[in-house]
Amino acid sequence: MAAKTRFNAPSRRTFLQTSLAGAALYGAMPGRGFAQDAKPLKVAGIYTVPVEQQWVSRIHLAALAAQDRGDVSYTYSENTANTDYPRVMREYAEGGYDLIVGEIFGVEQEAREVAADYPDVAFLLGSSFKPDPAIGNLSVFDNYIQDASYLSGIIAGAMSKAGNIGMVGGFPIPEVNRLMHAFMAGAREMNPNITFQVAFIGSWFDPPKAKETAYAMIENGADMMYAERFGVSDAAKEKGVLAIGNVIDTQTDYPDTVVASALWHFEPTLDHAIEQIRAGSFSAADYGMYSFMKEGGCSLAPFGTFEGKIPQAALDKVTAQTAAIKDGTFTVEINDAEPKSA
């Protein structure tokens, strides 16, 4: 394969190793030929970016955790170009894999055509679109972590003295937009007059560009950054302002900068797929709900080095809203429209 492929490989970065320890705590259609015995399922991941990238790292860690439990044997390809993605899918499908997991935001139609050609293989793929009942072996997911993003916004709104927050995202697609809107709603809970600078860098992994974009926002008065992309927290650290993390907890790398992070836990999503395949009942479905807080799919990271530094009013608000989200008395709005500076 043109993409780099690893077999049963551990993660390569410290934050992946640390996250895996935490992930360990989480703990096929009838007649279609899906494996239903107790042997480990063969799972392949196909990623368009390195496994260190925030979003992909959560899928990777969940798969490694499932492998450590003995539920699956796992291999993956990273840095797979969208133009090469269908070919890599076919190679894994031809290789006898039970489940192929990945992200097809840039290759939706082609990926679905490949899945339709292999009805005995289960596909669990990140997608901007809903499942197609005509392709019964392809389920979709997304990181619906708006609950945790909203809570992190409450913290940001309380910690921003200037009332000016910079937000740097990859692309203005639903997967990013909904988290930004939820964050903004949380910040407004603490400061209704707070302002936001919003920009997208047109890449999922370009830390230098994200850093430069963040520099400009800080020069324009932002004293709090929403780090949807790698590189933003580096700018915040260098300029002496604060930041909020997204999907992963990077406070270890930025102990004086990252106040809080909205964490995505892919374990509930992957574990449900494994259960369905073993039961012989995997079918086209939307797994987005398994990223909701009440399903264990997201959380607010521990405050760590910022314990005792966050206003009590914000902490009380987070506690109350967390309980309300979990018991269903409060629902964070899902707004997929492109956010604007305001």
VMD Tcl script that draws the C-alpha trace (Angstrom):
set ca {
  {0.00 0.00 0.00}
  {1.09 3.56 -0.61}
  {-0.06 4.50 2.87}
  {2.08 3.48 5.80}
  {0.64 0.34 7.38}
  {1.32 -0.98 10.85}
  {0.31 -4.31 12.30}
  {-0.61 -4.44 15.99}
  {1.49 -1.35 16.54}
  {1.40 0.79 19.68}
  {0.88 4.55 19.48}
  {3.92 6.71 18.97}
  {3.25 9.75 21.13}
  {3.20 10.20 24.89}
  {-0.30 11.62 24.85}
  {-1.55 8.54 23.06}
  {0.03 6.30 25.65}
  {-1.47 8.35 28.47}
  {-4.90 8.40 26.86}
  {-4.84 4.66 26.28}
  {-4.51 4.08 30.00}
  {-7.68 6.08 30.48}
  {-9.44 4.37 27.60}
  {-8.91 1.02 29.27}
  {-11.42 2.13 31.94}
  {-14.26 2.07 29.39}
  {-15.33 -0.51 29.49}
  {-23.66 -8.33 11.40}
  {-26.74 -8.63 9.65}
  {-28.53 -11.99 9.77}
  {-27.57 -14.21 6.91}
  {-24.83 -11.86 5.70}
  {-21.92 -13.91 6.91}
  {-20.66 -11.70 9.76}
  {-18.47 -13.49 12.30}
  {-20.44 -14.55 15.37}
  {-17.93 -16.65 17.30}
  {-15.75 -15.61 20.25}
  {-12.44 -15.27 18.42}
  {-11.06 -11.73 18.08}
  {-12.59 -9.78 15.21}
  {-10.17 -8.59 12.56}
  {-10.39 -4.79 12.54}
  {-8.64 -2.38 10.18}
  {-8.45 1.41 10.54}
  {-7.95 3.70 7.56}
  {-7.00 7.27 8.38}
  {-6.21 10.25 6.15}
  {-3.98 11.85 8.80}
  {-1.41 10.63 11.35}
  {-2.82 8.73 14.32}
  {-1.55 11.53 16.55}
  {-4.15 13.91 15.12}
  {-6.79 14.65 17.76}
  {-9.87 13.16 16.13}
  {-8.26 10.06 14.68}
  {-6.31 9.40 17.87}
  {-9.56 8.68 19.73}
  {-10.58 6.00 17.22}
  {-7.09 4.54 17.32}
  {-7.03 4.39 21.12}
  {-10.43 2.72 21.33}
  {-9.27 0.06 18.87}
  {-6.07 -0.52 20.84}
  {-8.11 -0.86 24.05}
  {-10.40 -3.41 22.38}
  {-7.32 -5.30 21.21}
  {-5.87 -5.29 24.73}
  {-9.12 -6.85 25.96}
  {-8.81 -9.56 23.35}
  {-11.96 -8.50 21.49}
  {-10.17 -7.62 18.25}
  {-6.92 -7.85 16.37}
  {-6.15 -4.44 14.94}
  {-4.09 -2.97 12.14}
  {-4.23 0.42 10.48}
  {-3.10 2.63 7.64}
  {-2.46 6.34 8.23}
  {-1.81 9.29 5.92}
  {-4.04 7.68 3.29}
  {-4.91 10.20 0.57}
  {-8.59 10.54 -0.32}
  {-7.74 9.48 -3.86}
  {-6.24 6.25 -2.52}
  {-8.87 5.58 0.14}
  {-11.17 3.30 -1.95}
  {-8.24 1.11 -2.98}
  {-7.09 0.67 0.62}
  {-10.67 -0.18 1.64}
  {-10.77 -2.89 -1.01}
  {-7.43 -4.36 0.06}
  {-8.59 -4.73 3.65}
  {-11.99 -6.08 2.57}
  {-10.26 -8.64 0.35}
  {-7.96 -9.49 3.27}
  {-10.72 -11.00 5.34}
  {-11.30 -8.22 7.84}
  {-14.54 -8.26 9.83}
  {-14.72 -4.52 10.48}
  {-13.19 -1.51 8.73}
  {-13.27 1.78 10.61}
  {-12.19 5.20 9.40}
  {-13.35 8.58 8.09}
  {-14.77 9.30 4.64}
  {-15.62 13.00 4.80}
  {-13.66 13.64 1.62}
  {-14.57 10.47 -0.25}
  {-18.22 9.78 0.62}
  {-19.57 8.42 -2.65}
  {-16.58 6.29 -3.57}
  {-16.36 4.75 -0.09}
  {-20.03 3.81 -0.09}
  {-19.63 2.16 -3.48}
  {-16.79 0.04 -2.13}
  {-18.79 -0.97 0.95}
  {-21.67 -2.08 -1.28}
  {-19.28 -4.46 -3.06}
  {-18.40 -6.27 0.20}
  {-21.70 -7.03 2.00}
  {-20.02 -9.50 4.36}
  {-17.66 -6.87 5.76}
  {-18.87 -4.33 8.35}
  {-17.89 -0.70 7.78}
  {-18.03 1.92 10.57}
  {-17.07 5.24 9.02}
  {-17.01 8.87 10.10}
  {-19.32 10.73 7.76}
  {-21.20 13.99 7.28}
  {-24.18 12.07 5.89}
  {-26.69 9.57 7.17}
  {-26.52 5.80 6.54}
  {-28.04 4.42 3.37}
  {-30.47 1.53 4.03}
  {-29.50 0.13 0.64}
  {-25.94 -0.38 1.94}
  {-26.81 -2.41 5.01}
  {-23.23 -3.09 6.08}
  {-22.16 0.56 6.43}
  {-22.84 2.50 9.62}
  {-21.76 6.09 10.18}
  {-20.59 8.04 13.20}
  {-19.43 11.47 14.17}
  {-18.05 13.16 17.27}
  {-21.20 14.64 18.73}
  {-19.39 16.04 21.77}
  {-21.40 19.25 21.93}
  {-22.22 18.49 25.57}
  {-18.59 18.65 26.67}
  {-17.89 21.57 24.32}
  {-20.70 23.54 25.95}
  {-19.26 22.88 29.42}
  {-15.78 23.92 28.30}
  {-17.30 27.14 27.01}
  {-18.65 27.93 30.47}
  {-15.11 27.70 31.81}
  {-13.74 29.83 28.96}
  {-16.34 32.53 29.43}
  {-15.49 32.79 33.11}
  {-11.72 32.84 32.55}
  {-11.59 35.41 29.74}
  {-10.93 38.80 31.31}
  {-11.03 40.63 27.98}
  {-14.28 39.03 26.90}
  {-12.65 38.18 23.57}
  {-12.18 34.55 22.49}
  {-10.37 33.34 19.37}
  {-11.57 30.15 17.68}
  {-9.50 28.30 15.07}
  {-11.07 25.36 13.26}
  {-10.13 23.06 10.40}
  {-13.10 23.25 8.03}
  {-16.59 24.75 8.53}
  {-18.36 21.39 8.33}
  {-21.05 20.09 10.71}
  {-18.54 18.07 12.76}
  {-16.69 21.29 13.67}
  {-19.52 23.81 13.54}
  {-21.68 22.13 16.15}
  {-18.84 22.04 18.67}
  {-17.99 25.70 18.13}
  {-21.63 26.76 18.55}
  {-21.96 24.73 21.74}
  {-18.75 26.25 23.09}
  {-19.98 29.74 22.27}
  {-23.30 29.06 24.00}
  {-21.47 27.95 27.12}
  {-19.26 31.04 27.13}
  {-22.31 33.29 26.83}
  {-23.74 31.66 29.96}
  {-21.01 33.44 31.93}
  {-20.71 36.59 29.80}
  {-23.62 37.44 27.46}
  {-21.55 40.21 25.85}
  {-18.50 38.11 25.04}
  {-17.11 38.38 21.49}
  {-15.66 35.69 19.24}
  {-13.15 35.69 16.41}
  {-13.75 32.65 14.19}
  {-11.50 31.33 11.41}
  {-10.92 28.07 9.53}
  {-7.53 27.04 8.16}
  {-8.71 24.65 5.44}
  {-6.78 21.67 6.80}
  {-7.13 18.96 9.40}
  {-3.43 18.92 10.20}
  {-1.44 22.12 9.63}
  {-0.12 23.26 13.02}
  {1.97 26.15 11.59}
  {-1.05 27.64 9.83}
  {-3.24 27.20 12.90}
  {-0.56 28.87 14.99}
  {-0.29 31.88 12.68}
  {-4.07 32.27 12.64}
  {-4.12 32.19 16.44}
  {-1.33 34.82 16.60}
  {-3.49 37.20 14.58}
  {-6.47 36.70 16.90}
  {-4.36 37.29 19.99}
  {-2.97 40.46 18.44}
  {-6.59 41.47 17.93}
  {-7.38 41.19 21.63}
  {-8.23 37.53 22.30}
  {-7.07 36.35 25.73}
  {-8.63 32.89 25.41}
  {-8.26 30.49 22.47}
  {-10.48 27.60 21.40}
  {-7.93 25.10 20.10}
  {-9.92 22.97 17.66}
  {-6.66 22.33 15.75}
  {-3.09 21.57 16.79}
  {-0.90 24.66 16.81}
  {-3.36 26.98 18.54}
  {-2.23 26.12 22.06}
  {1.38 26.72 21.01}
  {0.47 30.26 20.02}
  {-1.45 30.77 23.26}
  {1.48 29.52 25.31}
  {3.97 31.79 23.55}
  {1.72 34.84 23.90}
  {0.77 34.17 27.51}
  {-2.98 33.66 27.00}
  {-5.22 30.73 27.89}
  {-6.68 27.97 25.75}
  {-9.42 25.33 25.73}
  {-8.64 21.93 24.22}
  {-10.79 19.85 21.92}
  {-11.23 16.06 21.65}
  {-8.05 15.27 23.62}
  {-6.51 16.61 26.83}
  {-3.24 18.43 26.12}
  {-2.81 20.07 29.51}
  {0.26 17.92 30.21}
  {1.99 19.66 27.30}
  {0.60 23.10 28.18}
  {0.18 23.10 31.98}
  {-0.04 26.89 32.27}
  {-2.15 27.39 29.15}
  {-4.87 24.75 28.66}
  {-7.55 25.31 31.28}
  {-9.97 22.59 30.23}
  {-10.71 20.27 27.32}
  {-13.80 18.65 25.82}
  {-12.90 14.97 25.46}
  {-14.27 12.50 22.94}
  {-14.46 8.84 23.96}
  {-14.87 6.56 20.94}
  {-15.09 3.43 23.06}
  {-18.92 3.35 23.30}
  {-19.19 3.68 19.51}
  {-16.68 0.95 18.70}
  {-17.85 -1.37 21.45}
  {-21.44 -1.21 20.20}
  {-20.28 -2.10 16.69}
  {-18.33 -5.07 18.04}
  {-21.38 -6.26 19.96}
  {-23.58 -5.95 16.90}
  {-21.16 -7.88 14.70}
  {-20.85 -10.67 17.25}
  {-24.65 -10.85 17.52}
  {-24.96 -11.05 13.76}
  {-27.10 -7.92 13.74}
  {-24.80 -5.21 12.38}
  {-26.78 -3.00 10.00}
  {-26.84 0.49 8.53}
  {-27.21 2.86 11.49}
  {-26.18 6.26 12.77}
  {-23.84 5.80 15.74}
  {-23.70 9.53 16.53}
  {-25.62 9.14 19.77}
  {-22.80 7.11 21.30}
  {-20.71 10.31 21.46}
  {-23.28 12.01 23.70}
  {-22.32 12.58 27.33}
  {-25.18 10.46 28.68}
  {-23.80 7.52 26.66}
  {-20.27 8.01 28.01}
  {-19.06 9.35 24.66}
  {-17.68 12.65 25.92}
  {-16.63 14.41 29.09}
  {-14.88 17.47 30.43}
  {-11.23 16.78 31.26}
  {-9.99 17.24 34.84}
  {-8.88 20.81 35.53}
  {-5.50 19.65 36.79}
  {-3.11 22.58 37.07}
  {-6.05 25.00 37.05}
  {-7.72 23.53 40.12}
  {-8.49 26.44 42.45}
  {-8.05 29.02 39.68}
  {-11.49 28.82 38.05}
  {-14.28 31.04 39.43}
  {-16.63 29.12 41.71}
  {-19.66 30.40 39.83}
  {-18.41 28.65 36.69}
  {-17.67 25.43 38.55}
  {-21.14 25.43 40.07}
  {-22.66 26.04 36.64}
  {-20.67 23.16 35.13}
  {-21.76 20.80 37.93}
  {-25.41 21.72 37.57}
  {-25.44 21.54 33.78}
  {-23.54 18.25 33.70}
  {-26.21 16.69 35.91}
  {-28.98 18.17 33.77}
  {-27.40 16.88 30.55}
  {-27.06 13.39 31.97}
  {-30.61 13.21 33.34}
  {-32.11 14.71 30.20}
  {-33.52 17.90 31.72}
  {-31.17 20.04 29.61}
  {-30.19 19.48 25.99}
  {-27.32 21.26 24.31}
  {-28.46 22.59 20.95}
  {-26.93 20.94 17.89}
  {-26.29 23.73 15.39}
  {-24.45 22.61 12.26}
  {-24.45 26.02 10.56}
  {-21.11 27.73 9.99}
  {-20.27 29.92 13.00}
  {-19.30 33.52 12.41}
  {-17.23 36.05 14.31}
  {-19.50 37.98 16.64}
}
mol new
graphics top color blue
foreach p $ca { graphics top sphere $p radius 0.5 }
foreach p [lrange $ca 0 end-1] q [lrange $ca 1 end] { graphics top cylinder $p $q radius 0.2 }
display resetview
